[in-house]
Amino acid sequence: MGRRIATHWVAKMIGTTAGITGFFALYFWVMHNPPTPPTVMPLTALDHWVDVSDEAMLLYGSLWLYISLPPAFAKDWAELRACARDAALMAGMGLVVFWFFPTTVPAFAVDWAQYPSLMFLKNADAGGNAFPSLHVAFAVLTAVLLQRQLREVRAPAWVRVLNVLWALGIVYSTLATRQHVLLDVLGGTLLAAVVSRAGTARARLAWNEA
């Protein structure tokens, strides 16, 4: 993995930073300029069951470190381009849905002053662009890409389990921070599944042609 990180590390660092910055610019522009009033996402029993957690903010914010791992571990230009393509495709699909079907989370009856970390998050992110949850989508896609890389380098089983647990922790955090509801989570998971399956199909096609 060390050799993988050292490969094209400057391009990886600049590309990941530029990609995240560009995504945020488009994400917040769409959120603050919806063409129609956002639809409030309905709650389910699970949404009521998951408690609000200030500590979940750490897991929630860890996504931005987590998503940088697959490009960092890319072994060559082809794999790096594939990571960038899948991330851009998923972000683009999500932003299109946000534009044509604006959504937001409900106004939860929570005293955010009791949750300092979450109050900061709520002030920065108004809870729009709810469905599908791109936070969940990126966590799931990252888990899939990273799992492939870990298998290729024959990483120990505990490392692969840690990868899955990290992704699940991020998914949980979207509910515990009240940034998303269950339907958003399911939508983000489905989006990631579609993109990752398309990426796998392209990789198999390229392998067969080679």
C-alpha positions in Angstrom: 0.0 0.0 0.0 2.9 2.3 0.6 4.1 1.9 -3.0 0.6 2.6 -4.2 0.4 5.8 -2.2 3.8 7.0 -3.6 2.6 6.4 -7.2 1.5 9.8 -8.7 1.0 11.2 -5.2 1.1 14.8 -6.3 -1.6 14.3 -8.9 -3.7 12.4 -6.3 -3.3 15.1 -3.7 -4.2 17.9 -6.1 -7.0 16.0 -7.8 -8.7 14.9 -4.6 -8.5 18.4 -3.2 -9.8 20.0 -6.4 -12.6 17.4 -6.7 -13.9 17.9 -3.2 -13.7 21.7 -3.5 -15.6 21.7 -6.8 -18.2 19.3 -5.4 -18.9 21.5 -2.4 -19.2 24.6 -4.6 -21.9 22.9 -6.8 -23.6 21.2 -3.8 -24.1 24.4 -1.8 -25.2 26.4 -4.9 -27.9 23.8 -5.7 -29.0 23.7 -2.1 -29.4 27.5 -1.8 -31.0 27.9 -5.3 -33.7 25.3 -5.6 -36.0 25.9 -8.5 -39.0 24.8 -6.4 -39.7 24.6 -2.7 -38.0 21.5 -1.2 -40.1 18.5 -0.3 -39.7 17.5 3.4 -38.6 13.9 3.7 -40.9 11.7 5.8 -39.7 9.9 8.9 -39.8 6.2 9.6 -39.7 4.2 12.8 -36.0 3.8 12.6 -35.5 7.6 12.4 -37.3 7.8 15.8 -35.3 4.9 17.2 -31.8 6.3 16.4 -30.8 8.8 19.1 -29.2 12.2 18.4 -25.5 12.0 19.1 -23.0 14.8 19.3 -20.2 12.2 19.1 -21.5 11.0 15.8 -20.1 14.3 14.3 -16.6 12.7 14.3 -17.8 9.8 12.2 -19.8 12.1 10.0 -16.8 14.4 9.3 -14.4 11.4 8.8 -16.0 10.8 5.4 -13.7 13.4 3.8 -10.7 11.4 5.0 -12.3 8.1 4.0 -13.1 9.0 0.4 -9.5 10.1 -0.2 -8.2 6.5 0.4 -9.2 4.8 -2.9 -7.5 7.4 -5.1 -4.5 7.5 -2.7 -4.2 3.7 -3.0 -4.7 3.6 -6.8 -1.9 1.6 -8.4 -1.8 3.4 -11.7 -3.4 6.1 -13.9 -6.1 3.8 -15.1 -7.3 3.0 -11.6 -7.0 6.7 -10.6 -9.1 7.8 -13.6 -11.7 5.1 -12.7 -12.0 6.4 -9.1 -12.4 10.0 -10.4 -14.9 8.9 -13.0 -17.1 7.0 -10.6 -17.0 9.8 -8.0 -17.9 12.4 -10.6 -20.7 10.3 -12.1 -22.2 9.7 -8.7 -22.0 13.3 -7.7 -23.5 14.5 -11.0 -26.4 12.1 -10.7 -27.0 13.2 -7.1 -26.9 16.9 -8.0 -29.3 16.4 -10.9 -31.8 14.8 -8.6 -31.3 17.6 -6.1 -32.1 20.1 -8.8 -35.2 18.5 -10.3 -36.5 17.1 -7.0 -35.3 19.4 -4.1 -35.7 17.8 -0.7 -34.9 18.7 2.9 -35.0 16.9 6.3 -37.8 17.8 8.8 -37.3 20.5 11.4 -36.5 18.2 14.3 -37.6 19.1 17.8 -34.0 19.2 19.1 -32.3 21.9 21.2 -29.1 22.1 19.1 -27.5 24.2 21.8 -27.1 21.0 23.8 -25.1 19.5 20.9 -22.3 22.0 20.1 -20.7 20.0 17.3 -24.1 19.4 15.7 -25.1 23.0 16.1 -22.0 24.0 14.1 -23.0 21.4 11.4 -26.5 22.7 11.2 -25.3 26.3 10.8 -23.0 25.2 7.9 -25.4 22.7 6.2 -29.1 23.6 6.2 -30.2 20.0 5.7 -31.2 20.4 2.1 -30.1 18.1 -0.7 -31.5 15.3 1.4 -32.5 12.6 -1.0 -30.4 10.7 -2.0 -27.8 11.1 0.7 -24.5 11.7 -1.1 -22.8 11.3 2.2 -24.0 7.7 2.3 -23.4 7.2 -1.4 -19.8 8.2 -1.1 -19.3 6.1 2.0 -20.7 3.0 0.3 -18.8 3.5 -3.0 -15.6 4.1 -1.1 -16.1 0.9 0.9 -16.6 -1.1 -2.4 -13.5 0.5 -4.1 -11.3 0.1 -1.0 -12.4 -3.5 -0.5 -11.2 -4.3 -4.0 -7.8 -2.7 -3.4 -7.4 -4.5 0.0 -8.1 -7.8 -1.6 -5.6 -7.1 -4.4 -2.8 -6.5 -1.8 -4.0 -9.4 0.3 -4.6 -7.2 3.3 -5.5 -9.0 6.6 -9.1 -9.8 7.3 -9.3 -7.4 10.2 -8.3 -4.5 7.9 -11.2 -5.4 5.5 -13.6 -5.6 8.4 -12.4 -2.2 9.6 -13.2 -0.8 6.2 -16.8 -2.1 6.3 -17.2 -0.9 9.9 -16.0 2.6 9.0 -18.5 2.9 6.2 -21.3 1.6 8.4 -20.3 4.1 11.1 -20.6 7.0 8.6 -24.0 5.7 7.4 -25.1 5.6 11.0 -23.8 9.1 11.6 -26.0 10.6 9.0 -29.0 9.5 11.1 -27.5 10.3 14.5 -26.7 13.9 13.4 -30.1 14.3 11.9 -28.6 15.3 8.6 -30.6 12.6 6.8 -33.5 10.2 7.3 -33.7 6.5 6.5 -35.2 7.1 3.0 -32.2 9.3 2.2 -29.8 6.6 3.4 -31.6 4.0 1.2 -31.5 6.3 -1.8 -27.7 7.0 -1.3 -27.0 3.3 -1.0 -28.9 2.5 -4.2 -27.1 5.3 -6.1 -23.7 3.9 -4.9 -24.7 0.4 -5.9 -25.7 1.5 -9.4 -22.4 3.4 -9.9 -20.2 0.7 -8.5 -21.9 -2.0 -10.6 -21.4 0.1 -13.7 -17.8 0.6 -12.8 -17.3 -3.2 -12.4 -18.9 -3.9 -15.7 -16.6 -1.4 -17.4 -13.6 -2.9 -15.8 -14.6 -6.4 -16.9 -15.1 -5.2 -20.4 -11.7 -3.5 -20.5 -10.1 -6.7 -19.1 -11.8 -8.9 -21.8 -10.8 -6.5 -24.6 -7.2 -6.6 -23.3 
